[in-house]
Amino acid sequence: MKPFLTLAFFFTAPLASAQQEHKLAKMPSHQTPVPYMGERNWHLTQNLGATGARGWIEGNKGHSHDSREILIKSIEPGSAADGILEPYDIIIGAAVPPDTPASSWKTAPALKSFDSDARLSIARALTWAESDAGKGELKLLRVRNGMQDTVTIQLPVMGTYSDTAPFNCPKSARIVEEAAAFVAEHMPADGYAKGVGEPHHAGLLLATQDPKYLDHVRRCAVRMSELNEISDAGHETWRWGNTNTFLTEYYLATGDARVLPTIEEYARVLTDGQCNPGTWGHRGVPNWTPPGYGSVNSTGIVCFYSLILGKQAGVTYSDKAIANSAGFYGKYAGRGNIPYGDHTPYYDTSNGGKSGNAALCFYMLDAHPAAQWFARLAASSNLMSFEGGHSGNYFSQTWLPLGVQLTGRANTIAFWKRFLSYRDLCRRSDGSFIAQPWPHKREGDLGTGNYVNKGPMWNTGSFALSYLSGTERLAMLGRRDSCFAVDAPDELAPALIQFRAKHYHEAASTAAKLKSASNPRVAKLAAQLEGVAQRNLESIPLTLASMEQSLNDGDLFQLKHQLLAIESVVDPADERLTKYREAINHPEIENYLQNGAQYDRAIKGMSMEGEKGFITCVTSARARGQGWLEGLARKPEQPYGKLAAKALEKFPPYTRRAGKDLVATQAGPGHSPNKPHTENIEFTVENADAIRDLYFSYQSATAVKLHLNGTLLLDLKLGRPDARPVTLKLKPITAELLENGKNSITVDFTPSDKSFKAAIRLPQ
C-alpha cells in the first residue's frame, strides 16, 4: 500500500467576501482553500444533486445570496462526478436556465460564471440537465489549481417538470418511484421500526399503492405493532406520535385489524401522558405535569394528529385529549405560528413544519378556518423557512408541503415551483434524499450529530411522500374519509364482511357494484375498497414468490417476518404457507434468527457506502458491519456463513487508518498563549513519488500558516480556537512539492493555550 504523509492541524476559517466573488478560486495553486474565518462550521457541505459531489457554499443568516463559487469537498466513488471532480476543485459557473417554468426550456442555456446565488444557480442547472432537453449533461466551469476549464457530468435524464408539478408530472412520479425503490432495498428484513424517520419510509411504500411493496409495508406494520413493546424510556413521544401515525394511516388504508390493539395502546399512553395545556413534552408524563422545560410542540402536534386518526379508526378513548390539544394549538390560528412550547405566537411560516402538521390536524377535525390559516401560512414559506428549523429542516421538509396541499391546486403548484430545483439539489443518484444544512451554520442547535448528518435513512420517505400531495391515498395526502373508518356507510357492510374474511375477489366484486351508487360517499368509498381488495390479490403471489426466494437463499430471518406479515391477508392455515412454516421450525432457528439479524443489519448498513453510497462522517457502523460479516463467514457451516462470505465479495475491505507521528511540536515553555511563534521541522522522505496525499492537523490556535519546502500551503486566521484535534487533507497537488531526502515545513502559529499541538503523521 502506498504510504501517506500526514501533517496534522485543526481550525475554523475565513468567510469569502461578496466583493471578492472568486476569492477561493484565485488562491495560489498549492494553497488549500479554507473558506470561513471565525466560523466553526466551515466544514458543512451541501449535497450537489445526483452528481455524487458535496461542496461548501458561502452562507449568511439562512441564505446564500452572496455565494458565487462552490468548493468541492468530497466525491462518492463510482458516482457521476467521480473522475471529473475532485476535492478542492472550485465551481465558478454552470449552464443555468432562466427562472421560468421548465416546460419553456427549449435551447441549452449559456455556460457562464455565476452572477447570482451559486447554490440556487447550480440547483437550476441540475434541473435543466435532468430534463429531456438537457439530455443529462451538467456543464460546469471548474477551477483546479488555478486553471479554469469546462467539464460535463453525465446524469440520468429524469424528465421535465410539468407546469402542474407535482400533479400530473412524470418527473415527480419517477422521483417517487426511485425513492420507494431505495427505501425498499434498504429496509431491514423485519421491517422499519418505531421512531421518527422510519415510519415515513413505511408510509411512502404504502402511499405508492404498488402491490410489490405491500409485503414490505406489512412487515413494517407487524414490527411496529405485534412485535413492538411500548415503553417510556426518554424521548418516547417522538416515537409514539410518528409510529402511531403510520399505524393509523396503515389501518385506514388497508383495513388490517391486527394493528388496532397497538393503536389502542398508543391512544392510552398518549392521553395519559398529555401535559397540562393539551400538549406533550419529550416524554409522556403522569398527572399532567410537564417535566424539564415542558411542552415540545414539534412532537406534540404529531401525537395530536395520530390521536385524531385513531379516533377515525374506531379507537375508544376520551375526547378530552383531542379537545385539549385543539384548544391549545387552535388558539394560534389568526394570531401567528405555533411556537416551540407554551409560548406566544411565532412570526415565521414553518417553525419546523408545525404549520403544515397543524393544517392536517384541523382539516381532519372539520375545523376549516383553522386548517386554512395554517395551510396558507405554510404555503407562504420561502426557502429560509422551508430549509430552517430547530435541529434541522427534516421536520419542515416532512410536514410543510403536506399542509400546503390543503390550500388548493393552484397554491400548491405555486409553492412547489419555488422549491422543485432545491429538492433536486437534495436528491441523490440512488433516488434517496438528504436534508441540507443551512448554508451559514450547523443544521440545528444540537450540533452536527443531528438530522442532516443522519443521511438518507432519515429523510427519503418523508421527502418523497410530499410529491404525492393531493392523491388522497393517505390522510396526510388529503384523504378525509376511509372505507375502514368506524362510521363507514352501512351499504359497505357486505363487502367489508367479505374483505375481513379475506375473500378479496368477492369483496372487490361487491364493492364494484356500489361505485355507481347515488350517494357520493358510498360510491367513493366503494371504489376505495375495491382498490384495496385488488391490490391484496395482486400482492399475494408476489409475496409468495419472494418468500420462495428467501427459502432458497437460506434467509430464514427474512422468511420468518414475511410469514408473519402475509398472515394479514392469507389465512394462517392456507396450505401455500405450510412449507415456509415448516422451514422456520428448523432446530437451529434461534441461531438462524440471531445470525440473520446480524447479517441483515450489516449488508443494509454497508450498502450505504461504497459505490453510490452515502459517505458518512462516522464509520463505526461500516466497521461493525464488516466485522459481523467476517465473523459469520469464518464458519461457513453455521447459519448465514455462506451468505456472509458471498456478501463480503460485494464490498471493498474497510480498514481504519492508523499511524505514528514522524515529527511533532506542541506548546510549552517559550510558547505563550496568544503570541505568535514559528517552528521549523525537518523530516526525511525516501520515496516521494509514492506519497499521494498530505494531511495537516492541529488543535488550540488562533492563527496558523504552513509552508512546505518554502511554498505556502495554508494561511488560516482562526476566529474561534477549538481544543478538539481535526485532520485536514490538503490539495492533492501539494504532494508534488515533496522531495526525496530532506524536506522541511514551517509552521507559524499563535497558540490559544498550552494545549496547542501539531504533528506530521504517516498512516500505516
N, C-alpha and C positions, 0 to 999 in steps of 0.2 A: 504494500500500500504506500502511495506517495505521502511523504511527510507534510505536515502543515506547520508553518511558523505562526505562533500566536503571540501577539503583543497585547497586553491587557489594559483597558481603561473604561470608565463609566461617566455619564454626563447628562446634561439637558442642553438644548441647542437653540440657534438663532432663528428668529422669525423673519421670513423673507418679506421685504417691504414692498408695498404697492408701487413705489417709484422705481424699483429695480425688478421688473417683472420676470426676468430670467436670471435672477441672481445665482441660483444653483447651477444653471447651465453654463454660466460664464466663469465658473471656478477653474483653476489650473487643472490640467488633465490628470495629474496624480493625486489631487486633493479629494478626499472623500467628502461628498456634500452632506452636511448635517443641518437640517432646516431650522428648527426653533432655537432661539436664545431665551432662556428664562422660563421655558415651559417644560413641564415634566412629561408631557405626552407627545413629544415629537415622534415617538416610535409608532403611534397608532396609524394604521393604514386603512385605505378604502379598497373594497373588492372592485375590480375593474371588469365587471360583467363576466362573460363566458370565456375571456381570454386566458384565465388561469394566473393572471398577474395581480399583485396588490401594490398600491402606491400611496405615498404620503402626499397630501394636498393641503395647501395653506388654508387655515380657517380662523375665524374670529367671531366670537359671540354667536355661535349657532349657524354661521353661514360661511360660504367660501367665495364670496363676491370678488375678492381681490386676487384670487389664485389665477396664475397664468402658466403654470408648469406642474407636472406630476413627476415625483421622484419614485421610481420603481424600487421596491424594497424586497420582493420575493416573487419567484416564478414556480408554479407547480410542475414537477416532472411529468412529461408527456402531454402537457396542455398545449393549446393552440399557440401560446406565446413562447413556449419552450424553444430555444434555438434562435428566436428572433429578438426577444428582450432579455436582459439580464439585470441583476441588482445594480443600482446606481445609474442606470440609463435614466434620461430625463425626457419626458414627452412634452414638447412645447406647442404642438398643434395637431389637428386632425381634420378629416373631411366631415365637417359639421353641417347638417342640413338646416334649412331655415326653420324658424319657430312657427311652423304651420302644420296642419294635420298630415299624418304620414301618407294618407291616400293621395295627397297632392305632389308627393316627391316622385318626379319622373326622370330627372337627369342627375348625374353624380355631382355632389357639392364640391366646391373647390377645396383643395388641401392647403391650409394656411395656418399661421400661428394663431394661438388662442387670443381673441380680442375681448373675451368676457370670461366669466366663471369657468375655469378649466374643468372642474368636476362635472358641472351640468352640461358642458360642451361635449365632453367625451361620452357622457350618458346618451346624448342625442346622436352622436356618431355611432355608438353601438346599435341604437335602434335603426339607423339607416343601414348599417352593414348587415343586420339580420333580416332586413326587408327583402322582398322579391327583387326590387330594383337594385338593392345594394349587393346582391349576389354573395353575401358573406364576407366581403372584403372590407376590413377595417384598416384604413390608411392613416398612418401616423407620421408626424415629424419627430424624429428621435435625435437626441444629442448624446453621444457616447465619447467620453474622454476628450471633450472639446470639439468634436467633429459632428456636424449635422448631416443627417441623411433621411431618406424616406423608406419606411418599411410597411409591409402589408401583413396583417394577421388574418388568416382564413378561418372564419367562424361558420357554424351551421346556419343555413337560411331558415329562420323561424317563421317568416311570413310578414305581412304588413298589417299593422293595427288598422282595424276598420274605424270609420268615423263614429261608430256607436260603441266602441270598446268600453267595458268588457263584454257588452251584449253583442250577439251575432258576430263574433270576431274570431276568425280561425286561429290567429296567433295566440289570443288569450286561451282558447281551447287547447292548443298544443302546449302552452305553458303548464296548464293544469295536468295534462296527460303525463308530461315529463316529471313534474313534481310528484305525482302519485306513484309513478314507477320507481322513483328514487326512494320514497317513503316505504313502499312495499319491499323493495330489495333490502333495505337496511333494518326492517322490522325484526325484533327478536322472535325466535321461533315460538315462544309462548305469548307473543303479542306485546303491544305497547302497554306500559304500566301507568298507574295513577301518577299524577304530577301536574306540571304546568304546561310544558310543551307537548308531551307525548299524546295526551288526549286529542289535541288538534290534529296530529298526524292520523290518528284513527278516524277522526271526523272528516278529514279530507278524503280518505279512501271510501268512507260511507257516502259522502256527497257526490262522488263521481257516478254513482249508481251503476258501476260496471260490475257485472256478476263475477268477473275473475278476481275481484278484490274482496268479495264477501267472506271468503274463508279467513282472510287477514282480519277483517273487521270483527268477525265473531270471536276469533282468538283474543283480540283486544278486549272485547266485552266480557268474556269469561274471566280473563286475568284481572280486570278491574271490578268484577262483581264477585263471583263464586270463589275465586282464589285470592281475594283481597281482604285483608284484615284492617278494619277502620280503627285508627288509634290517633291520639293527640300527643305527638312526640315533639312538638315545637311549632314550626311554621305550617301547621297542617291545614289551615283554612284555604291556603293556596291550592293544595292538592284536592281538598274536599270539593271546592267550588268547580274547578276545571274538570275533575273526574266525574262529578255528578252531572255536569253539563253534557259531557259526552254520553253518559249512560241514559239520560233522559232523552237526548236527541236520538240516540240509537233505538230506544224503545218506540218512540213516536214515529220513527221512520221504518221500523221492521216488525214491530209487534212482538218481539221476543220477550216473553214474560219472565224468562229466567233472571233478568236483571232487576225486576221490580223489588224483591226483598232488599237488595243493596240500596236502591234509590230510597226506599222507605227508611233504612238505617241512616243514610246521609241526611234525610229530612229531619230525623230525630236529633242527630248531633249538631246540625246547623241551627235548628230552632233553640235547642238547649244552650248553644254556645254563642247566641247573639248578644251583642253588647247593648248597653242601656239606650243609646239613641236610635237603635234599629240597624246597627252596623256590625261589623266583625273586626277583630284585631288579627294579629298574625296567627292566633290560635283560638280555638273555642274556649269560652270561659263560663264557669257556673255563676249563678246569681247576678247576672247582668253587669258584672264589674270588669271593665276592660283593663288588662294588665299593662305594665310598661307604659308606652306612650299612647295606648288606647286604639282608637279606630284607624283602620287602614283601608281606605275605600277602593284601592285597586284590587284587593282580594274580596272585599265585602260585596262589591256590586256583582261579581261573578257568582258568589254564593246566592245572592238575591235572585239572579237570573235562573240559576239551577232550581231554586225552590218554586219559581213560577212554572217552569216546565214540568217539575214533579207534580204540581197540582193538576196540570192538564193531563198528565199520565194517570191520574187517579189515586195518587198517594194521599193518605189521610193524615193531616196534622192541622194544628190550629192556624186559622187565617191571621192570627195576630202578628206572626213573624213577618208575613208579607205586608201587612198594613203598617207595621213599624218602619220597615225599610222604605216603602212607598212614601210614607210621610217624611222620612229624613231626606232621601235623595230627591224627592219631588219638590222640596222647598227651594231647590236651586233653580228650578225652571223659571225663566223670566228674570232671573237675577244674575246668572253667571254660570260658571262651570263647577262641577263637583270637585272639591279640594282634596288634599291628601287625607285629612281626617275630619274631625268635628270642628271645622274652621269656617270663616267667612268665605263667600264665593270667590273662585279664582277667575281671572280675566282671560285666560287662554282658551283655545278652542278644542284642545285634545285632552291635555293633562293625563298623559299615559293611556289614552284611549277610553277614558271613563265616559266621555260624552257619547261615543258610539255605543258602548255597552248599555248605558242608561236608556238610550233611544230604543234599543231592543226590549229592555225590561218593560217600559211603559207602553210600547206597542203591543206586547203580549197581554198587558193588563187593560187594553182598550182605552188607555189614558192618552188620547191622541194629541191634545195640546202640549203635554209634557214631552211626549215622544218626538213631536216635530221640533220643539225647542232644542232638544239635544241633538237630533239628527241634523238640523240646519247649522247648528254650532259646529258639528263635526265637518259638514260639507264646506264650511268657510275656511278650513285649515290651510295654512301654507306649509311649505316644506319644513320650516323651522319647527313648527309644532308637530307635524307628522313624523319627523325624524327625532324629536326630542323625547324627554320623559325621564323621570326618576328611575335609575338603574338601567336605562337604555330605552330604545324605541320598540322593543318587542311588543309591548302592550298596545302602543299606538298603532303599529302596523297590523296587529291582530284585529282590534275591535273598531277602529275608526271607520274603515271602509264599510263594515257591516252595518254600522249605524247610518252612514250616508245613503245607502240604498233605499232607505225609507223616505227620502225626500222626493223620490220620483226619478224616472228615467233620465230626464234632461239634466237635472242637477248631478246625478251620479256620473253621467258621461262627462260633464264639465269637470267634476272632481278628478276623475281618472286621467283626463288629458294633461293635468298638471303633474302627474306622477308616473305615467307609463314608462318614460325613459329612466327615471330614477329607479324604478323597480328592475329595469333591465340591468342597471349597474349592480344591483344586489343579487342578481340571479347568476348561477354558475353553470358551467358547461354540462354538468351531470343532471341538471334540472332542479337542483336544490337552491334554496335561498339562505342568505345570511344577513343578519342585521348589521347595518353600518354604524360606526360610532359617529357622534357629532364631530365635524372636522376640526373643531378647536379644542377638544378636551376628551377626557375619558368618557366611556359610554354611560356612566352614571356615578352617583355619589359613592357607590360602594367599591369602585375600582375595576381593574381590568380583568378580574375573575368572573365578571357577570355575564349578562345575556349576549352581548356582542361576541365575547370570546368563546361562548359555548358552541358557536358554529351552526351548521345546518340542521343538526338534530334537535335544535330548539325552535327553529324558525320556519322550516319548509312547509309544514302542514298549515300553519296559521296564515302565512303569507299567501299561499296558493288558494286557500279557501275563498279569499275575497274576490278572486276572479270569477267566482260562481255567483256573485251577488245577483239577487233578483230571480234566481231559478226556482226558489221555493222548495228546494229539495230537503232543506232542514229549516228549523225555526230561525236559526241565525242567518239563513239565506232568504228570509222574507216570508216563510210559511207560517200562517197563523193557526191553521187547523190541521187535524190529523185524523185519519180513519181509525186510529187506535186510541184516540182521546176518550176520556171517561164519558163524555157526553156525545159520542158518535150517534148519528141518526139511527132510529130503530130499523129503518129499511135495510141497513147494512148487516143486521144481526145474522141472517142465514149465511151470508158469505163469510162473516167473521168466525162463525162456528166451524165452518169447513176449513178456514185458514188455520185456526188454532188446533184442529185435529190433524194438521199437516197434509190435508187433501188440497194441494195447491191448484191442480187442474180444475177441480170443481169450484174452488173459491174464485179463481180467475174468471171462469165462465159465468158464475152467478153475478159477480161484480160487473162484468162487461154489460150485462143486460140492464144495469141500473144507470149506465152512463148517459142515457137519453131521458132520465127522469126529469119531470117538470121542476122539481126542487133543485135549484142550482147547487146547494151544498151537498145534497145526496149525489148528484151527478159528478161533482168534482172529487169527492172522497171515494166514490166507487172507482173512478179512473185511477186514483192513487192506490187503492187496494189491489186492483188488477195488476198494476205495475210491480208492486212488491211481490205478489204471488208468482208472476212470470220470472222475475229475477231470481227468486229462490229456485225455481225449476231449472233455470239455466246454470245456476251456480253449483248445484249438487254434483253433476257429472264432472265439472271442472275440479271440484274439491276432492272427489274420489280419485281422480287421475293424479292429483298432487300427492295424496296420501299413498298411492301406489309407488310413486317415485321416492317418497320418504322411506317406505319399507324397503325398496330395492337398494337404497343408499345406506341402509342401516341406521338412519337418523331417527331413532325411537323417541328421542326427546321431542322433536317436532311432531312426529306421528301422534304421540300421546295428546298433545294440545290440539291438533287438528281433529282428533276423535272427540275430545271434549266439546269442541266448538260445533261440529257438524250435528251433534245431538240436539241443537237448537232447531234444526229443520228436518232431520231424519229421525224416525223412531229408533231408540237405542237397540231395539230387538230386530231391526232390519238386518236380514242375512248378508247384505252387502258389507256390513261392518264387522262381521264375525272374524275374519282372518286378521283384521287390524287389532281387534280386541285381544285375540289370542297372542299376537306378536308382542303387545306391551305387557303381557303376563309372563314374559321371559324371566327365568330365575335370577338373572343378573340385572333386573330392571332398575334397581336403585343405583347401581354403578352406571348404567346407561344414562339415567337421568342426570346424575351428578356430572359425569364427563360430558354429556351432551350440552348441558348449560354452559360449561366452561368453553367448549368448542364453539358454540353459537356466539357467545359474547366476544370471543377472540376474533373470529372471522368478520363479524359485523363491525367491530371497532377498528380492526386493521384495514378494512376496505375503505375507511375514511381517509387513508393516507396513501402515498404512492401515486400511481398514475391517476390523474383526475381527482385525487383525494384532497381533503381539506387539511392544509398544513396548520397544525395546531401549535400553540406556544408550549404546551405541556406534552411531553412524550411518554409519560409514565404508563398510560393506557396502552400505547403501542408496545412498549417493552413487556408489560404484563401479558398482553395477548400472545405475543410470540413465545413467552415463557410457558404459558399454558399449552399451546400447540406443541412445542418441543417436548414437554413432559408427556403428553399423550402419545406423541409419535414414537417415543422411545420404547413403548410397549405395544407393538402392532397387534398382539393377540388380545389386548384389552379392548373394551368398548370404545369406539371412536379413534383408536390408534391409527388405523389405515386412513381414515378420513382426515385426520390431523396431518399426517405425512403428505397427503395429496394437497391439502390446503397450503402447506408451507411452500410448496413449489410455486405458488402464485404470488408470493410476497417476497420482496428482496429482504435479505437478512438485515436486522436492525442491531446496531451496536452503539453504545454510548461512547462519546469521545472522552478519553481521559488523558492526562499528560502530566508533565512536570515543568516547573519553572526553570528556564535556562539562565535568565538573569532577572533580577528584581530590584526594586527600590521602594522605600517606604519612608514616611515622615518619622523623624526622630530628632535628636539633638541637632540644632542648627536649621531645622525646618519649622519656622514659626508659622502658626496659622495666619492666613490672610496676607502673607508676604511672599512675593514671587521667588522661585528657586529654579535652578537649572541642573539637570543630571545628564551626563554623557555616559552611555552604556555601550560597550563593545561586545560583540559576540561573533562566533565563527560559524560559517556555513560551508559544509563540504560539497554539496551538490545543489547549487542554486536553481538549476533548471527543473529539479524535481519538486520544488515548492510552488504550489498553486495559489494558496490563499494566505493572507496575513490577518491577524487578529490583534486588537488592542483593547486592553481592559483597564479600568481604573475605578477608584472609589474615593469620595471625600475630597473634592477640589472645586474651586470656583472658576478656574481657567486652566486650559491645557492646550499646549501647542506641541506637535510632534513632527520631527524631521527624520527621515531615513536616508543615510548617506548624503546629507545636505539638501534633500528635496522635501518640501513641505507636504505632509500627508493629512494633517488635521489642524484646525485652528478653532478651538472651542472656547467661547466665552459663556460660562455657565452661570445663569442667574440664580439657580437654586441647587446647592450641592445635595447629594444623596449618599448616604453611608452604605447603600447596598451596591455590591460589585456587579457590573454588567459588562459583557464582552461584545465588542463591536467588530464586525467583519469589515475590512477595508476594501476599497475598489480592487477588482482583480488585476488591473494594470500595475498596481504597486509592486507586485511580486517581481516584475522585471527589473526593479531597482536593486535587487539583491545581487551580490557578487560572491563568487567562490572565495573562501578565505575570510578575512576580517571585514566586518560591517559595523556600523555604528548608528545608534539612534540618539537623538537629543530630545529630551522631554523638558519643556518649560512649563511649570505648573505653579499654581497658588493653592496650597492645601487649605481646606476649611477647618481641619483639626488634625491631630496627630495620627488619625487612623488612615490617612492617605496611603494608598499602595498602588504600585504599577508593576507589571510583570510581562516578560516575553515568555510565551508558553508554546511548546511543541507537542501537540497531541500525539498519542501513540496509537 
